[in-house]
Structures are given as C-alpha cells and as structure tokens.
C-alpha cells in the first residue's frame, strides 16, 4: 500500500463481517481511522492498537461538518499518515465519499476508494427481499431519503418514478414513509402493492415490518429511520426470510468471558442470530513470575503426562515453550486435555492428544489416566491458571503421581475493555437482557464484584443464567445465583446448543419474529 494515502472504505450496512477483505487490510495498516458513528465498534478492532481513532459522527463529543472532515483527512495525510476514512454502507452511494475524494484530488492527496455493501442492497438481502426477480419488474430505483421529520417526500419526479414500476428503495424517517407512500399512490402505484420497512439492517437487532403501500406508514416506528422497500419483491419475504428466522434471533446474550477467549463463543451465538453483549468479567495475563513456567518448559520432555485443563493453558504454555524450545521436545510425552475445545487447541500445534476424559471432574480425570497406566511415580505437569482449584492436583498426588502444578497464566479481575458504552446494569434492570453466560467460576465471582453481590443476585433472578458446568453453577449458587441452563457436556458449543434448546422451548412473549 502507498503511504501517505487516504483509503475511503465502505464499512457495509452494519454487520462487521460484511466489510471487504481489501477494506479490512486497509484498516490493519492505517495510522489514523476517521469513522462514522454508525460503523460497528467491533470493526475498529481490525485497526492497530496504536492507530488514532477519530469519530466524526453525531455520537462524537462534537460532530464535524463535511468540510471539516475533508480538511481533517488532508491534514492527517500531509503529516505522512496512512488514513482510512471508514464510512457506513458504500462511500459513493448516497454518501459524501465523492465530495471527500474530490477534495483530496484538488489538494493533491493520493486516495483509493474501497467499495462497501450499501444498506439499500444488504438490508433487503438480510430481510429476505430480492431487489429483482423474474416477472417482478426490470427496474430498481434508489431514492435518497433522510432521517429528518418532514411531511414532504424527497425531491424527485414522482410521476416518472411511479410510472417506471419495479422496485423502489429509500432510506427514510417515519413521516417520510407516509409522504413517499402518498406520493406513489397519487401518481399511479397501487395502494395494495407490497412494501416493507427494515430497521437496523444486517444487525442482530434488525426488524422487518411487512405491509402494502397503503398500510406501511401506519407500521412505521417513530423512534428510528428505516429502509423502505416498495414493489412485488417485498411479498417474497415470507418465503425467503432467513436472517431473522434463526433460533436465537432477537436475543441479547451477555458474554462474560475474557476478550481473549470470547471470539469463538460470540461467533457461535451470532451465527444463531443472537446479539452478543461483550462484558468481560476477567482478563487473561501472563504469570507475574514466569520462571517456574520456563523451568517446566525446559523440562517438558521429562514428564510422562501433561494435563491441559483449558485452551488458555495450552496457548500460554506452548508460546513459552516455542519461544526457546522445539515442539519435538514433547515427543514421548502423553497429552491429556479436559474437553474437546482444549483438545482442538492442542491439535492446532500439530500435537496428538492421547486422552480426553468424558467429564471435567478430578475423579474422572484420575480414573481415565489410571486406566491408561499405573500413576504411582508418574511425573505429571499441570499448566493452569493462577486461581485453579487444587482438587485435581491433590487427587493425582493421592494416586501416587509426582505432580508439578505451574501457573501458565493469570485470571485478572476487572471489566476489561467494553465493546460499546452500553450500560449493562441498566439493560439488566430494564429486562433488556435475555441471558447471562458464565464459563468459569472466576467469571461468576468477578461479574458479581463488578455489579455488586445483592444487585447481581436480584437482577439475575429474572434473567436466564447459563453456566458451562457444575463447578461454575456451584460458584453461582454460592452467590445466590441460580443456573437456568447447563449443558450435559461442558463445552462452549454445547452451551450454545443448550441456549438454543432453552429458548426454543421457552420463546417468551418478547421474542422478535417480525
């Protein structure tokens, strides 16, 4: 990539995964990211941690007008910075990207435009509305709308537009919807023709309201603008809806796992339609004293077994091992993992797992190891968290094993970095959360420390609590928090499946099925 340069990047209509590969690569090398307030916060995580981030939308402390934004881009580029101008939707479709690019051209600043999926295209696709369809017209008309509350429709030739037929897509506030519908009917479109309103397109909070040109204004929400789609294709939604027909759609589920651990969990929840609220109750950090871990890595080949009880333990042990040793040092050492997720993490390093007990209990692990061989005198390494319970190590020692229990990582209390400024306490108080998930005893304890013991117990009494296993559920019970959902197998995929099963059996009155 050229530097300095300004990359005008379309972020897409909401879902952060819809940004192009090229757009994400630009973000990864940017020195400065100038972004609209509608850009999903998670997308900004693709930028370097040291990149300057400038919010120029209404959510910023002071919204910048368009000329000021253009000047800002030029100033940052002249400082020798690589700049990404991250824009909601597509930069060149009903957006100011063209104006910004022209100003850059006039100032002699190199620029590149990276297209994005426009909301007018991505929104209908996620709502199950194809913009074109055989026998439904050969024309698609995009009309520039606005959020402002005005009784006047956009300034277009409505007689010509209505006569063209086909599909019309417009971004509009509630009163604009009524104005557009009246303009279409007064110029010849049938009041019985299908229409739809799409709110928060491509996000887990997406809502689609279907009706006709004659009824759609009465369905419009007053609190937010929407994409208005008019045409026969809107009638296909009942057959083609997919995004909002997933089992957890409309559910807000809190993930208290550390940010380092949460990625896979969040993806699984979102694939099933949930809105994952990141509220990390813990952070993962290296051990304060790394000498014992380094010593264990140096002696790795002398152990008979290494028992990994978490994916974090695998990652931190292997990173220290590979920093100064070779994976071949583990040749001849047998590996035991607690749970399939931990086993999968070991296998990423090209290491074969010899044993994965069916249950995550000290007795089950000791029994499973004992069936493999006599444990008396066997050297066993346990690279674990600093707060791990002594139950497993004590049980192995009682069986005669020589156990080295070493801290591979620390679980640090604290809320960590939030993905958004949402007030979790307020959301729980207002019954806007469908479930809170706990994946370890430490997430329970730290969540309670953050919220307050009495407050947490009270707020979670009316909220689904999902615990990954009995140890976590017991920690919750000790803090007066009852577990509602617990999978038979103590893994993240099984926890997600258990949530799906619970909400399928208990849809509740607030399930979004619009």
ZIWO-V625386 format. One record per helix or strand of 2 or more residues. SS is the DSSP state (alpha for helix, beta for strand). FROM is the first residue (numbers start at 1). LEN is the number of residues. Records with the same first field share a line. If there is no record, write none. Layout:
SS->FROM-LEN / FROM-LEN
This chain:
beta->5-6 / 32-4 / 52-4 / 82-6 / 111-4 / 140-4 / 167-6 / 194-6 / 207-6 / 226-5 / 252-4 / 275-4 / 282-4 / 305-4 / 334-4 / 379-7 / 402-12 / 435-4 / 464-4
alpha->16-3 / 21-9 / 41-6 / 66-13 / 97-10 / 119-9 / 158-7 / 174-13 / 216-4 / 232-9 / 243-3 / 259-13 / 291-8 / 300-3 / 311-14 / 327-4 / 340-8 / 362-11 / 391-8 / 424-6 / 441-11 / 453-10 / 470-9 / 492-14
